[in-house]
Amino acid sequence: MYEAFAELTGDILSNINQVIKEKKQFEGWLVKRSDWKTVQFSFGTVCFRHTLMVDQKGKNHYFLDEWLGIRKSERMSPLVEVKVAELASQSTYRETAKTLREWAPVNISHQTVGGIVEQVGEAQAQADQEIVRKLDEAVEQPEGKKVDFLFAEADGVFIRKTEKKNSTEVHHAVLYEGWDVNGKQVSLKKPMYIMTTKTTSKFWDEVQAKAVQYYSLEKSHVITNSDGGKGYVAEKFKEAFSQSEYPVLNQLDSYHVNQALNRTLSAKSNEYKLGIQKALKEHNQDDFQLWIVRKYIGRQRK
């Protein structure tokens, strides 16, 4: 099925190229040569003919490539590049290449994965920096979408490079308007992602710029989530979403809350730990404080 679909796609692109070539010839453009191009799509490798044409000023153009948005030396579709980068952010380059080979008709090396990660990250960073620049130069803030609630999460992931003991930190954030629930399946509503390998300060500038560009948050309640690690503390969220008239509510994710409990009360189960976990799950602040006090008194007695 993959092979059949890839072959059909190649035929369609070749036919589109023929239409473009005839149209440009009618306008006075000259054909220099026609050759094959191979591009890796998510459904397989597609081969198609594209024609190199010369304009009135003598400049060369592959009009089909330009129409498709494919760069001169590009051998993968933009979707493949983005998905490879997303997968690599959660794994090693070698594991990413292995997973793609086993689960999709995408066969690339771990070196290629590394190159794609850097390329996609640089493109994303340039686009986000352009947003920051336009915001700094703007006389007034753009009129964005008004929402009652906006949710945001941010964290950093270290991606291991091919060299030993060498890694790059990818700062990433997601803004969304809530959740869509379909039975047991839950998905984010209108998610918007920010990823960069630039400094932490530039990352937060990009988060703020994206929020201002798309939303008018003056009357919005902003709820944020992180692990509280260096660079992702509550103050950073408050600065990024400072346009809201309401206090920015920051919360730690449940994994790191339980991790803190284990560090404080030991990994073994005990009555204090169970009581605190129950109070947190039920959002019962009185019981939470009561268990904290009981634990403190018990420690004082010892």
C-alpha positions as protocol buffer text, in pm:
chain_id: "A"
residue {
  index: 1
  type: MET
  ca { x: 0 y: 0 z: 0 }
}
residue {
  index: 2
  type: TYR
  ca { x: 284 y: 236 z: 85 }
}
residue {
  index: 3
  type: GLU
  ca { x: 459 y: 161 z: -243 }
}
residue {
  index: 4
  type: ALA
  ca { x: 140 y: 201 z: -447 }
}
residue {
  index: 5
  type: PHE
  ca { x: 54 y: 533 z: -285 }
}
residue {
  index: 6
  type: ALA
  ca { x: 410 y: 663 z: -330 }
}
residue {
  index: 7
  type: GLU
  ca { x: 406 y: 563 z: -697 }
}
residue {
  index: 8
  type: LEU
  ca { x: 70 y: 734 z: -756 }
}
residue {
  index: 9
  type: THR
  ca { x: 193 y: 1049 z: -581 }
}
residue {
  index: 10
  type: GLY
  ca { x: 501 y: 1051 z: -805 }
}
residue {
  index: 11
  type: ASP
  ca { x: 283 y: 1024 z: -1117 }
}
residue {
  index: 12
  type: ILE
  ca { x: 61 y: 1310 z: -998 }
}
residue {
  index: 13
  type: LEU
  ca { x: 357 y: 1537 z: -924 }
}
residue {
  index: 14
  type: SER
  ca { x: 511 y: 1456 z: -1263 }
}
residue {
  index: 15
  type: ASN
  ca { x: 182 y: 1550 z: -1434 }
}
residue {
  index: 16
  type: ILE
  ca { x: 165 y: 1877 z: -1239 }
}
residue {
  index: 17
  type: ASN
  ca { x: 523 y: 1949 z: -1347 }
}
residue {
  index: 18
  type: GLN
  ca { x: 420 y: 1900 z: -1712 }
}
residue {
  index: 19
  type: VAL
  ca { x: 134 y: 2149 z: -1675 }
}
residue {
  index: 20
  type: ILE
  ca { x: 365 y: 2407 z: -1514 }
}
residue {
  index: 21
  type: LYS
  ca { x: 628 y: 2355 z: -1785 }
}
residue {
  index: 22
  type: GLU
  ca { x: 381 y: 2410 z: -2070 }
}
residue {
  index: 23
  type: LYS
  ca { x: 241 y: 2720 z: -1903 }
}
residue {
  index: 24
  type: LYS
  ca { x: 587 y: 2871 z: -1855 }
}
residue {
  index: 25
  type: GLN
  ca { x: 688 y: 2785 z: -2213 }
}
residue {
  index: 26
  type: PHE
  ca { x: 382 y: 2973 z: -2336 }
}
residue {
  index: 27
  type: GLU
  ca { x: 505 y: 3273 z: -2131 }
}
residue {
  index: 28
  type: GLY
  ca { x: 842 y: 3260 z: -2302 }
}
residue {
  index: 29
  type: TRP
  ca { x: 1051 y: 3059 z: -2056 }
}
residue {
  index: 30
  type: LEU
  ca { x: 1309 y: 2811 z: -2186 }
}
residue {
  index: 31
  type: VAL
  ca { x: 1349 y: 2447 z: -2083 }
}
residue {
  index: 32
  type: LYS
  ca { x: 1705 y: 2365 z: -1975 }
}
residue {
  index: 33
  type: ARG
  ca { x: 1656 y: 2002 z: -1874 }
}
residue {
  index: 34
  type: SER
  ca { x: 1415 y: 1757 z: -1714 }
}
residue {
  index: 35
  type: ASP
  ca { x: 1535 y: 1513 z: -1449 }
}
residue {
  index: 36
  type: TRP
  ca { x: 1420 y: 1301 z: -1155 }
}
residue {
  index: 37
  type: LYS
  ca { x: 1393 y: 1410 z: -792 }
}
residue {
  index: 38
  type: THR
  ca { x: 1349 y: 1178 z: -493 }
}
residue {
  index: 39
  type: VAL
  ca { x: 1181 y: 1299 z: -173 }
}
residue {
  index: 40
  type: GLN
  ca { x: 1113 y: 1098 z: 145 }
}
residue {
  index: 41
  type: PHE
  ca { x: 752 y: 1143 z: 255 }
}
residue {
  index: 42
  type: SER
  ca { x: 591 y: 992 z: 565 }
}
residue {
  index: 43
  type: PHE
  ca { x: 425 y: 726 z: 348 }
}
residue {
  index: 44
  type: GLY
  ca { x: 736 y: 634 z: 149 }
}
residue {
  index: 45
  type: THR
  ca { x: 992 y: 748 z: -106 }
}
residue {
  index: 46
  type: VAL
  ca { x: 842 y: 941 z: -399 }
}
residue {
  index: 47
  type: CYS
  ca { x: 1021 y: 985 z: -734 }
}
residue {
  index: 48
  type: PHE
  ca { x: 894 y: 1244 z: -982 }
}
residue {
  index: 49
  type: ARG
  ca { x: 1015 y: 1445 z: -1279 }
}
residue {
  index: 50
  type: HIS
  ca { x: 1084 y: 1814 z: -1240 }
}
residue {
  index: 51
  type: THR
  ca { x: 1191 y: 2055 z: -1510 }
}
residue {
  index: 52
  type: LEU
  ca { x: 1468 y: 2313 z: -1482 }
}
residue {
  index: 53
  type: MET
  ca { x: 1363 y: 2630 z: -1664 }
}
residue {
  index: 54
  type: VAL
  ca { x: 1536 y: 2960 z: -1738 }
}
residue {
  index: 55
  type: ASP
  ca { x: 1365 y: 3298 z: -1704 }
}
residue {
  index: 56
  type: GLN
  ca { x: 1422 y: 3607 z: -1920 }
}
residue {
  index: 57
  type: LYS
  ca { x: 1711 y: 3714 z: -1695 }
}
residue {
  index: 58
  type: GLY
  ca { x: 1888 y: 3380 z: -1727 }
}
residue {
  index: 59
  type: LYS
  ca { x: 1803 y: 3256 z: -1375 }
}
residue {
  index: 60
  type: ASN
  ca { x: 1728 y: 2888 z: -1317 }
}
residue {
  index: 61
  type: HIS
  ca { x: 1404 y: 2769 z: -1157 }
}
residue {
  index: 62
  type: TYR
  ca { x: 1254 y: 2434 z: -1063 }
}
residue {
  index: 63
  type: PHE
  ca { x: 897 y: 2561 z: -1053 }
}
residue {
  index: 64
  type: LEU
  ca { x: 746 y: 2238 z: -923 }
}
residue {
  index: 65
  type: ASP
  ca { x: 988 y: 2240 z: -628 }
}
residue {
  index: 66
  type: GLU
  ca { x: 906 y: 2604 z: -556 }
}
residue {
  index: 67
  type: TRP
  ca { x: 534 y: 2533 z: -577 }
}
residue {
  index: 68
  type: LEU
  ca { x: 574 y: 2241 z: -334 }
}
residue {
  index: 69
  type: GLY
  ca { x: 794 y: 2445 z: -100 }
}
residue {
  index: 70
  type: ILE
  ca { x: 1086 y: 2202 z: -134 }
}
residue {
  index: 71
  type: ARG
  ca { x: 1437 y: 2346 z: -100 }
}
residue {
  index: 72
  type: LYS
  ca { x: 1703 y: 2280 z: -365 }
}
residue {
  index: 73
  type: SER
  ca { x: 1895 y: 2015 z: -169 }
}
residue {
  index: 74
  type: GLU
  ca { x: 1600 y: 1888 z: 34 }
}
residue {
  index: 75
  type: ARG
  ca { x: 1538 y: 1515 z: 27 }
}
residue {
  index: 76
  type: MET
  ca { x: 1264 y: 1493 z: 291 }
}
residue {
  index: 77
  type: SER
  ca { x: 922 y: 1647 z: 320 }
}
residue {
  index: 78
  type: PRO
  ca { x: 874 y: 1916 z: 589 }
}
residue {
  index: 79
  type: LEU
  ca { x: 636 y: 1684 z: 780 }
}
residue {
  index: 80
  type: VAL
  ca { x: 899 y: 1409 z: 797 }
}
residue {
  index: 81
  type: GLU
  ca { x: 1158 y: 1658 z: 924 }
}
residue {
  index: 82
  type: VAL
  ca { x: 928 y: 1789 z: 1197 }
}
residue {
  index: 83
  type: LYS
  ca { x: 821 y: 1441 z: 1310 }
}
residue {
  index: 84
  type: VAL
  ca { x: 1181 y: 1321 z: 1319 }
}
residue {
  index: 85
  type: ALA
  ca { x: 1276 y: 1620 z: 1535 }
}
residue {
  index: 86
  type: GLU
  ca { x: 981 y: 1561 z: 1770 }
}
residue {
  index: 87
  type: LEU
  ca { x: 1069 y: 1192 z: 1808 }
}
residue {
  index: 88
  type: ALA
  ca { x: 1437 y: 1271 z: 1864 }
}
residue {
  index: 89
  type: SER
  ca { x: 1345 y: 1511 z: 2145 }
}
residue {
  index: 90
  type: GLN
  ca { x: 1226 y: 1210 z: 2344 }
}
residue {
  index: 91
  type: SER
  ca { x: 1495 y: 960 z: 2246 }
}
residue {
  index: 92
  type: THR
  ca { x: 1847 y: 923 z: 2109 }
}
residue {
  index: 93
  type: TYR
  ca { x: 1930 y: 974 z: 1743 }
}
residue {
  index: 94
  type: ARG
  ca { x: 2000 y: 602 z: 1697 }
}
residue {
  index: 95
  type: GLU
  ca { x: 1672 y: 497 z: 1862 }
}
residue {
  index: 96
  type: THR
  ca { x: 1483 y: 751 z: 1650 }
}
residue {
  index: 97
  type: ALA
  ca { x: 1629 y: 610 z: 1328 }
}
residue {
  index: 98
  type: LYS
  ca { x: 1555 y: 253 z: 1445 }
}
residue {
  index: 99
  type: THR
  ca { x: 1193 y: 335 z: 1538 }
}
residue {
  index: 100
  type: LEU
  ca { x: 1129 y: 500 z: 1202 }
}
residue {
  index: 101
  type: ARG
  ca { x: 1268 y: 201 z: 1012 }
}
residue {
  index: 102
  type: GLU
  ca { x: 1050 y: -43 z: 1207 }
}
residue {
  index: 103
  type: TRP
  ca { x: 723 y: 152 z: 1213 }
}
residue {
  index: 104
  type: ALA
  ca { x: 726 y: 365 z: 898 }
}
residue {
  index: 105
  type: PRO
  ca { x: 875 y: 350 z: 547 }
}
residue {
  index: 106
  type: VAL
  ca { x: 1136 y: 608 z: 648 }
}
residue {
  index: 107
  type: ASN
  ca { x: 1493 y: 481 z: 635 }
}
residue {
  index: 108
  type: ILE
  ca { x: 1750 y: 736 z: 758 }
}
residue {
  index: 109
  type: SER
  ca { x: 2075 y: 724 z: 955 }
}
residue {
  index: 110
  type: HIS
  ca { x: 2126 y: 860 z: 1306 }
}
residue {
  index: 111
  type: GLN
  ca { x: 2359 y: 1124 z: 1159 }
}
residue {
  index: 112
  type: THR
  ca { x: 2074 y: 1243 z: 938 }
}
residue {
  index: 113
  type: VAL
  ca { x: 1846 y: 1257 z: 1243 }
}
residue {
  index: 114
  type: GLY
  ca { x: 2096 y: 1486 z: 1414 }
}
residue {
  index: 115
  type: GLY
  ca { x: 2114 y: 1713 z: 1112 }
}
residue {
  index: 116
  type: ILE
  ca { x: 1735 y: 1735 z: 1092 }
}
residue {
  index: 117
  type: VAL
  ca { x: 1706 y: 1824 z: 1461 }
}
residue {
  index: 118
  type: GLU
  ca { x: 1949 y: 2113 z: 1422 }
}
residue {
  index: 119
  type: GLN
  ca { x: 1789 y: 2227 z: 1097 }
}
residue {
  index: 120
  type: VAL
  ca { x: 1432 y: 2223 z: 1230 }
}
residue {
  index: 121
  type: GLY
  ca { x: 1538 y: 2385 z: 1556 }
}
residue {
  index: 122
  type: GLU
  ca { x: 1718 y: 2665 z: 1372 }
}
residue {
  index: 123
  type: ALA
  ca { x: 1420 y: 2727 z: 1143 }
}
residue {
  index: 124
  type: GLN
  ca { x: 1182 y: 2738 z: 1440 }
}
residue {
  index: 125
  type: ALA
  ca { x: 1416 y: 2969 z: 1632 }
}
residue {
  index: 126
  type: GLN
  ca { x: 1441 y: 3209 z: 1338 }
}
residue {
  index: 127
  type: ALA
  ca { x: 1064 y: 3221 z: 1298 }
}
residue {
  index: 128
  type: ASP
  ca { x: 1012 y: 3281 z: 1670 }
}
residue {
  index: 129
  type: GLN
  ca { x: 1284 y: 3547 z: 1685 }
}
residue {
  index: 130
  type: GLU
  ca { x: 1113 y: 3729 z: 1399 }
}
residue {
  index: 131
  type: ILE
  ca { x: 794 y: 3737 z: 1605 }
}
residue {
  index: 132
  type: VAL
  ca { x: 989 y: 3879 z: 1901 }
}
residue {
  index: 133
  type: ARG
  ca { x: 1147 y: 4145 z: 1677 }
}
residue {
  index: 134
  type: LYS
  ca { x: 813 y: 4255 z: 1531 }
}
residue {
  index: 135
  type: LEU
  ca { x: 663 y: 4274 z: 1880 }
}
residue {
  index: 136
  type: ASP
  ca { x: 950 y: 4493 z: 2004 }
}
residue {
  index: 137
  type: GLU
  ca { x: 907 y: 4728 z: 1708 }
}
residue {
  index: 138
  type: ALA
  ca { x: 528 y: 4743 z: 1726 }
}
residue {
  index: 139
  type: VAL
  ca { x: 370 y: 5066 z: 1851 }
}
residue {
  index: 140
  type: GLU
  ca { x: 89 y: 4871 z: 2018 }
}
residue {
  index: 141
  type: GLN
  ca { x: 12 y: 4509 z: 2090 }
}
residue {
  index: 142
  type: PRO
  ca { x: -184 y: 4316 z: 1826 }
}
residue {
  index: 143
  type: GLU
  ca { x: -549 y: 4240 z: 1894 }
}
residue {
  index: 144
  type: GLY
  ca { x: -550 y: 3869 z: 1967 }
}
residue {
  index: 145
  type: LYS
  ca { x: -807 y: 3606 z: 2051 }
}
residue {
  index: 146
  type: LYS
  ca { x: -986 y: 3646 z: 2385 }
}
residue {
  index: 147
  type: VAL
  ca { x: -1017 y: 3333 z: 2598 }
}
residue {
  index: 148
  type: ASP
  ca { x: -1139 y: 3276 z: 2953 }
}
residue {
  index: 149
  type: PHE
  ca { x: -857 y: 3031 z: 3029 }
}
residue {
  index: 150
  type: LEU
  ca { x: -515 y: 2967 z: 2879 }
}
residue {
  index: 151
  type: PHE
  ca { x: -293 y: 2679 z: 2987 }
}
residue {
  index: 152
  type: ALA
  ca { x: 83 y: 2662 z: 2943 }
}
residue {
  index: 153
  type: GLU
  ca { x: 354 y: 2404 z: 3013 }
}
residue {
  index: 154
  type: ALA
  ca { x: 730 y: 2436 z: 2974 }
}
residue {
  index: 155
  type: ASP
  ca { x: 1031 y: 2213 z: 3024 }
}
residue {
  index: 156
  type: GLY
  ca { x: 1375 y: 2135 z: 2887 }
}
residue {
  index: 157
  type: VAL
  ca { x: 1501 y: 1815 z: 2725 }
}
residue {
  index: 158
  type: PHE
  ca { x: 1866 y: 1726 z: 2674 }
}
residue {
  index: 159
  type: ILE
  ca { x: 1920 y: 1559 z: 2336 }
}
residue {
  index: 160
  type: ARG
  ca { x: 2231 y: 1348 z: 2310 }
}
residue {
  index: 161
  type: LYS
  ca { x: 2445 y: 1409 z: 2002 }
}
residue {
  index: 162
  type: THR
  ca { x: 2648 y: 1148 z: 1822 }
}
residue {
  index: 163
  type: GLU
  ca { x: 2963 y: 1252 z: 2010 }
}
residue {
  index: 164
  type: LYS
  ca { x: 3007 y: 1109 z: 2359 }
}
residue {
  index: 165
  type: LYS
  ca { x: 2925 y: 1335 z: 2656 }
}
residue {
  index: 166
  type: ASN
  ca { x: 2784 y: 1599 z: 2424 }
}
residue {
  index: 167
  type: SER
  ca { x: 2422 y: 1711 z: 2438 }
}
residue {
  index: 168
  type: THR
  ca { x: 2201 y: 2006 z: 2351 }
}
residue {
  index: 169
  type: GLU
  ca { x: 1916 y: 2136 z: 2565 }
}
residue {
  index: 170
  type: VAL
  ca { x: 1592 y: 2195 z: 2379 }
}
residue {
  index: 171
  type: HIS
  ca { x: 1360 y: 2436 z: 2558 }
}
residue {
  index: 172
  type: HIS
  ca { x: 1000 y: 2365 z: 2470 }
}
residue {
  index: 173
  type: ALA
  ca { x: 660 y: 2499 z: 2572 }
}
residue {
  index: 174
  type: VAL
  ca { x: 302 y: 2435 z: 2473 }
}
residue {
  index: 175
  type: LEU
  ca { x: 9 y: 2678 z: 2502 }
}
residue {
  index: 176
  type: TYR
  ca { x: -345 y: 2544 z: 2476 }
}
residue {
  index: 177
  type: GLU
  ca { x: -705 y: 2643 z: 2551 }
}
residue {
  index: 178
  type: GLY
  ca { x: -820 y: 2331 z: 2732 }
}
residue {
  index: 179
  type: TRP
  ca { x: -898 y: 1970 z: 2648 }
}
residue {
  index: 180
  type: ASP
  ca { x: -1117 y: 1782 z: 2402 }
}
residue {
  index: 181
  type: VAL
  ca { x: -1251 y: 1456 z: 2544 }
}
residue {
  index: 182
  type: ASN
  ca { x: -1370 y: 1172 z: 2321 }
}
residue {
  index: 183
  type: GLY
  ca { x: -1452 y: 875 z: 2540 }
}
residue {
  index: 184
  type: LYS
  ca { x: -1125 y: 783 z: 2711 }
}
residue {
  index: 185
  type: GLN
  ca { x: -917 y: 982 z: 2462 }
}
residue {
  index: 186
  type: VAL
  ca { x: -808 y: 1329 z: 2570 }
}
residue {
  index: 187
  type: SER
  ca { x: -636 y: 1578 z: 2339 }
}
residue {
  index: 188
  type: LEU
  ca { x: -522 y: 1937 z: 2379 }
}
residue {
  index: 189
  type: LYS
  ca { x: -746 y: 2209 z: 2239 }
}
residue {
  index: 190
  type: LYS
  ca { x: -572 y: 2448 z: 1994 }
}
residue {
  index: 191
  type: PRO
  ca { x: -214 y: 2357 z: 2100 }
}
residue {
  index: 192
  type: MET
  ca { x: 68 y: 2592 z: 2001 }
}
residue {
  index: 193
  type: TYR
  ca { x: 431 y: 2482 z: 2044 }
}
residue {
  index: 194
  type: ILE
  ca { x: 754 y: 2673 z: 2099 }
}
residue {
  index: 195
  type: MET
  ca { x: 1089 y: 2495 z: 2069 }
}
residue {
  index: 196
  type: THR
  ca { x: 1440 y: 2638 z: 2060 }
}
residue {
  index: 197
  type: THR
  ca { x: 1798 y: 2558 z: 2149 }
}
residue {
  index: 198
  type: LYS
  ca { x: 1873 y: 2923 z: 2222 }
}
residue {
  index: 199
  type: THR
  ca { x: 1931 y: 3059 z: 2573 }
}
residue {
  index: 200
  type: THR
  ca { x: 1665 y: 3035 z: 2843 }
}
residue {
  index: 201
  type: SER
  ca { x: 1602 y: 3411 z: 2835 }
}
residue {
  index: 202
  type: LYS
  ca { x: 1543 y: 3406 z: 2457 }
}
residue {
  index: 203
  type: PHE
  ca { x: 1314 y: 3106 z: 2498 }
}
residue {
  index: 204
  type: TRP
  ca { x: 1091 y: 3296 z: 2741 }
}
residue {
  index: 205
  type: ASP
  ca { x: 1095 y: 3601 z: 2511 }
}
residue {
  index: 206
  type: GLU
  ca { x: 959 y: 3376 z: 2238 }
}
residue {
  index: 207
  type: VAL
  ca { x: 690 y: 3232 z: 2468 }
}
residue {
  index: 208
  type: GLN
  ca { x: 574 y: 3581 z: 2562 }
}
residue {
  index: 209
  type: ALA
  ca { x: 581 y: 3699 z: 2200 }
}
residue {
  index: 210
  type: LYS
  ca { x: 376 y: 3402 z: 2080 }
}
residue {
  index: 211
  type: ALA
  ca { x: 120 y: 3456 z: 2358 }
}
residue {
  index: 212
  type: VAL
  ca { x: 87 y: 3828 z: 2277 }
}
residue {
  index: 213
  type: GLN
  ca { x: 67 y: 3762 z: 1904 }
}
residue {
  index: 214
  type: TYR
  ca { x: -221 y: 3515 z: 1925 }
}
residue {
  index: 215
  type: TYR
  ca { x: -408 y: 3613 z: 2242 }
}
residue {
  index: 216
  type: SER
  ca { x: -543 y: 3914 z: 2430 }
}
residue {
  index: 217
  type: LEU
  ca { x: -497 y: 3788 z: 2784 }
}
residue {
  index: 218
  type: GLU
  ca { x: -600 y: 4092 z: 2987 }
}
residue {
  index: 219
  type: LYS
  ca { x: -920 y: 3916 z: 3106 }
}
residue {
  index: 220
  type: SER
  ca { x: -785 y: 3559 z: 3087 }
}
residue {
  index: 221
  type: HIS
  ca { x: -696 y: 3324 z: 3370 }
}
residue {
  index: 222
  type: VAL
  ca { x: -356 y: 3168 z: 3296 }
}
residue {
  index: 223
  type: ILE
  ca { x: -273 y: 2830 z: 3454 }
}
residue {
  index: 224
  type: THR
  ca { x: 80 y: 2698 z: 3406 }
}
residue {
  index: 225
  type: ASN
  ca { x: 261 y: 2374 z: 3479 }
}
residue {
  index: 226
  type: SER
  ca { x: 626 y: 2274 z: 3511 }
}
residue {
  index: 227
  type: ASP
  ca { x: 864 y: 2067 z: 3719 }
}
residue {
  index: 228
  type: GLY
  ca { x: 995 y: 2378 z: 3895 }
}
residue {
  index: 229
  type: GLY
  ca { x: 1346 y: 2316 z: 3766 }
}
residue {
  index: 230
  type: LYS
  ca { x: 1606 y: 2580 z: 3691 }
}
residue {
  index: 231
  type: GLY
  ca { x: 1477 y: 2809 z: 3419 }
}
residue {
  index: 232
  type: TYR
  ca { x: 1115 y: 2693 z: 3453 }
}
residue {
  index: 233
  type: VAL
  ca { x: 1011 y: 2842 z: 3786 }
}
residue {
  index: 234
  type: ALA
  ca { x: 683 y: 3023 z: 3854 }
}
residue {
  index: 235
  type: GLU
  ca { x: 839 y: 3370 z: 3811 }
}
residue {
  index: 236
  type: LYS
  ca { x: 924 y: 3293 z: 3448 }
}
residue {
  index: 237
  type: PHE
  ca { x: 561 y: 3211 z: 3371 }
}
residue {
  index: 238
  type: LYS
  ca { x: 443 y: 3526 z: 3551 }
}
residue {
  index: 239
  type: GLU
  ca { x: 672 y: 3742 z: 3338 }
}
residue {
  index: 240
  type: ALA
  ca { x: 571 y: 3571 z: 3013 }
}
residue {
  index: 241
  type: PHE
  ca { x: 198 y: 3615 z: 3079 }
}
residue {
  index: 242
  type: SER
  ca { x: 214 y: 3946 z: 3267 }
}
residue {
  index: 243
  type: GLN
  ca { x: -51 y: 4104 z: 3042 }
}
residue {
  index: 244
  type: SER
  ca { x: -321 y: 3914 z: 3235 }
}
residue {
  index: 245
  type: GLU
  ca { x: -493 y: 4117 z: 3506 }
}
residue {
  index: 246
  type: TYR
  ca { x: -527 y: 3803 z: 3717 }
}
residue {
  index: 247
  type: PRO
  ca { x: -250 y: 3625 z: 3911 }
}
residue {
  index: 248
  type: VAL
  ca { x: -81 y: 3354 z: 3704 }
}
residue {
  index: 249
  type: LEU
  ca { x: -148 y: 3022 z: 3878 }
}
residue {
  index: 250
  type: ASN
  ca { x: 155 y: 2794 z: 3857 }
}
residue {
  index: 251
  type: GLN
  ca { x: 144 y: 2430 z: 3960 }
}
residue {
  index: 252
  type: LEU
  ca { x: 394 y: 2148 z: 3975 }
}
residue {
  index: 253
  type: ASP
  ca { x: 319 y: 1831 z: 3783 }
}
residue {
  index: 254
  type: SER
  ca { x: 212 y: 1527 z: 3984 }
}
residue {
  index: 255
  type: TYR
  ca { x: 529 y: 1331 z: 3906 }
}
residue {
  index: 256
  type: HIS
  ca { x: 756 y: 1587 z: 4071 }
}
residue {
  index: 257
  type: VAL
  ca { x: 515 y: 1635 z: 4362 }
}
residue {
  index: 258
  type: ASN
  ca { x: 537 y: 1262 z: 4434 }
}
residue {
  index: 259
  type: GLN
  ca { x: 912 y: 1274 z: 4384 }
}
residue {
  index: 260
  type: ALA
  ca { x: 937 y: 1547 z: 4649 }
}
residue {
  index: 261
  type: LEU
  ca { x: 722 y: 1341 z: 4885 }
}
residue {
  index: 262
  type: ASN
  ca { x: 952 y: 1042 z: 4838 }
}
residue {
  index: 263
  type: ARG
  ca { x: 1257 y: 1252 z: 4914 }
}
residue {
  index: 264
  type: THR
  ca { x: 1097 y: 1397 z: 5226 }
}
residue {
  index: 265
  type: LEU
  ca { x: 907 y: 1098 z: 5362 }
}
residue {
  index: 266
  type: SER
  ca { x: 1107 y: 810 z: 5202 }
}
residue {
  index: 267
  type: ALA
  ca { x: 998 y: 594 z: 4911 }
}
residue {
  index: 268
  type: LYS
  ca { x: 829 y: 344 z: 5144 }
}
residue {
  index: 269
  type: SER
  ca { x: 461 y: 377 z: 5217 }
}
residue {
  index: 270
  type: ASN
  ca { x: 362 y: 524 z: 5556 }
}
residue {
  index: 271
  type: GLU
  ca { x: 55 y: 684 z: 5713 }
}
residue {
  index: 272
  type: TYR
  ca { x: 182 y: 1042 z: 5669 }
}
residue {
  index: 273
  type: LYS
  ca { x: 263 y: 995 z: 5303 }
}
residue {
  index: 274
  type: LEU
  ca { x: -68 y: 822 z: 5228 }
}
residue {
  index: 275
  type: GLY
  ca { x: -258 y: 1095 z: 5412 }
}
residue {
  index: 276
  type: ILE
  ca { x: -81 y: 1373 z: 5222 }
}
residue {
  index: 277
  type: GLN
  ca { x: -133 y: 1199 z: 4887 }
}
residue {
  index: 278
  type: LYS
  ca { x: -504 y: 1153 z: 4961 }
}
residue {
  index: 279
  type: ALA
  ca { x: -541 y: 1519 z: 5058 }
}
residue {
  index: 280
  type: LEU
  ca { x: -364 y: 1631 z: 4739 }
}
residue {
  index: 281
  type: LYS
  ca { x: -579 y: 1405 z: 4523 }
}
residue {
  index: 282
  type: GLU
  ca { x: -897 y: 1541 z: 4683 }
}
residue {
  index: 283
  type: HIS
  ca { x: -765 y: 1902 z: 4679 }
}
residue {
  index: 284
  type: ASN
  ca { x: -831 y: 1918 z: 5051 }
}
residue {
  index: 285
  type: GLN
  ca { x: -602 y: 2192 z: 5183 }
}
residue {
  index: 286
  type: ASP
  ca { x: -713 y: 2153 z: 5547 }
}
residue {
  index: 287
  type: ASP
  ca { x: -628 y: 1782 z: 5554 }
}
residue {
  index: 288
  type: PHE
  ca { x: -300 y: 1851 z: 5375 }
}
residue {
  index: 289
  type: GLN
  ca { x: -194 y: 2103 z: 5638 }
}
residue {
  index: 290
  type: LEU
  ca { x: -312 y: 1869 z: 5916 }
}
residue {
  index: 291
  type: TRP
  ca { x: -93 y: 1584 z: 5792 }
}
residue {
  index: 292
  type: ILE
  ca { x: 206 y: 1816 z: 5754 }
}
residue {
  index: 293
  type: VAL
  ca { x: 161 y: 1934 z: 6115 }
}
residue {
  index: 294
  type: ARG
  ca { x: 122 y: 1574 z: 6241 }
}
residue {
  index: 295
  type: LYS
  ca { x: 440 y: 1473 z: 6063 }
}
residue {
  index: 296
  type: TYR
  ca { x: 626 y: 1772 z: 6210 }
}
residue {
  index: 297
  type: ILE
  ca { x: 501 y: 1697 z: 6565 }
}
residue {
  index: 298
  type: GLY
  ca { x: 592 y: 1331 z: 6526 }
}
residue {
  index: 299
  type: ARG
  ca { x: 944 y: 1427 z: 6420 }
}
residue {
  index: 300
  type: GLN
  ca { x: 978 y: 1668 z: 6717 }
}
residue {
  index: 301
  type: ARG
  ca { x: 880 y: 1394 z: 6962 }
}
residue {
  index: 302
  type: LYS
  ca { x: 1148 y: 1165 z: 6823 }
}
